[in-house]
């Protein structure tokens, strides 16, 4: 996609564009980066570092499929910045996991870990495949081969993968075993693995729980009454389902959830445990008892108080942004709102809690898991959740405070804080 004139391409001294174009994922992340760089007066020499990745690895991943034929997949590991600590980021299996997407996600991880102030940098991995048509053994062979191929750039003090879209604790167990077979038993090489192999209590729910904590703090400081507030959740995977199961503790009423097959709606509120069980049994939330079937697009445009996009990127874009009715959008997915849509929502007075803050609960508890592995000492789940609560609340307070003082949107405030932290670390280490 060709990019229109953007922040980084404007001539010095000339006004920045007032309307964001629709961009590919990496361009979109850098658009937000450029706005924050302008806001804090970041020097051009640092922009050149942060707008690109330190290392981008593209690999062949040949896999012998169950029917005997050899399939060659393409895999990526992008390491964006490690000034504040080892590279950290998930691995996703998806047909759209191309280099632009993985670059974007790696960059977001750099800013996300900085916003919540955990000592990691940013990385991301991906394999272009459709895991939904692969057997368990095919996915295991894919995972082991991919891990072995990229293993020389991994390490507990270098780069620590985690689960992402279409990967889970079992995937991390395979990755850990593949790495350990070459370098010795190394549980800290991945996070999000099974508790029985050194995983942390509370890790599975961490991202969704962190979104709930963030919504609770935002509602308190922005004078939003959550008692009886209606919520729509687009995406019912790990993050969306945990959020939906936990947000009722705040007094909210989840009226719609969705997955790739469609969405279900009940204006009086869904019985989330029942919908969760139905989804596990049938493979989809669609046709859950006591619900009306709607489309994913219709879910996004429902007249609700809180909208939580918890699926893939760019679901709120220039084509539908003016039809979003929710007062507050909490980004549980990575970059679900495009730059153009972000501006439409801002002009309409909508509150957007950005992904680099809202969904940082997962990487935060990944940090706790990594610490436990290194110390060889396990925390109880109550401690994990309490530390997550403190981390998310501190990050929200910092972002909200910066947005208030500078009179800027929450996303710009979050990026500004992150940029300042990473730039300072770079300079302290003598990179420039």
C-alpha positions, 0 to 999 in steps of 0.5 A: 500500500502506498503511503500518503504524506505522513508525519515523518515525510513532512518537510521541516518547518511545514505543518504536519498533515491533519488527517491520518491515511490508512496504512499498513501495520508497520506504517500505522505504528510508526505514524503514532510513533512520529506523532509522539516523537514530534510531541517530545521533540525527539532528535532525528538521529534517534528517530532513525533508530526507532523507526526500524528494527535492529534485526529481522530474520526470515527463515524457511520452515520445512515441515513433513505433513501427515500425508507425507508431502513437504510443506515449506512455510515462511517464518520471521523473528523481528527484534526491534530494540533491546536498550531496556532489556532482552527482546520480548514478544510473542509468536503467532501462527497466521496466514497474514503474519507477514514481515510488515505485521511482525515488524509492527508488533515488534515495535509495539512491544518495545513501547508496551514494555516501556509503558509498564516499566518492565525491563524488556525490549521488543520483538515478535515472531510469526509463521505464515500458516493456517494452523486451523487446518493443521493437525497437532503433530504438524503444528508440533513439527512446525514449532520445533523446526521454527525454534531450531532455525531461530535458536541462535538469536534466542536466549534468556538474556537475549530474546524470550518468546511467548504465545500470541495468536493461534499459539498457546502454552503447548506451543511454548512447551514445544519451543522450550523443549526444542531449545533445551535439546540443543542448549540444555534445560532452559525453562526461562527461554519462553514464557506462557508455558504450562505451569508444570514446566515452569509457567506462572500461575495467572499467566493464562488470564493475565492479558484479559485481567490486565484489560479489566484492571485498566478499564477499572482505573480509567472509569474511576479517573474519567468518571465513567459509571461501570455499574450496569454498563454494557460491554461488547467484546470483539474476539473470544479467544484467550484475551477476550474470553478471560476479559468477558469472564472477569469484567462482571466483577466491575458490575458490567454487563457483557451483551455481545461477544464474537469469534471468526464465525460470527457474534452473539448478542443479548441486550439483557446480558450474556451468561458468559460461563454458558457461552464459554462452555458452548464455544469450547464444545461447538468450536464457536460462540455462534448459536449459543442458547439464549442469544441472537446471531449478529455479525462482527461488524454489527457488534462493533457498531452496537450502542454500548458503553464499552467496546473491547476489540480483542481479536486482530488488527485494524478492525476499526478503520476509516470505513466504520469509525464514524459508526462506533457508538461506545463511549470508551474503546479499550484496545485488548488486541494489538493495533485494532484501531487505524490512525485514520479511525483514531482521529475520527474517534477522537473528534467524536469525543470517544475515549480510546485506551491504547493497546500498549497500555491496555493489553500489557498484562500479558507481557507483565506476567511474562516478566514475572514468569521469567523472574520466577524461572531465573530465581527457581522460586514460584509465586502464588497466584495471589501474588502474581495478580497483586503485582499485576494490579500494581503494575497496571495501575501505576502505568495507567496513572502515569499515562492519564497524568501525562495526558491531562497535563499535556492536554493530549489523547491517551495514546499520544501520552502512552507513546510519549512516555515510552519513547522518553524511557527508551531514548534515555536508556539508549543514551545511557548505554552509549548507543548514540 
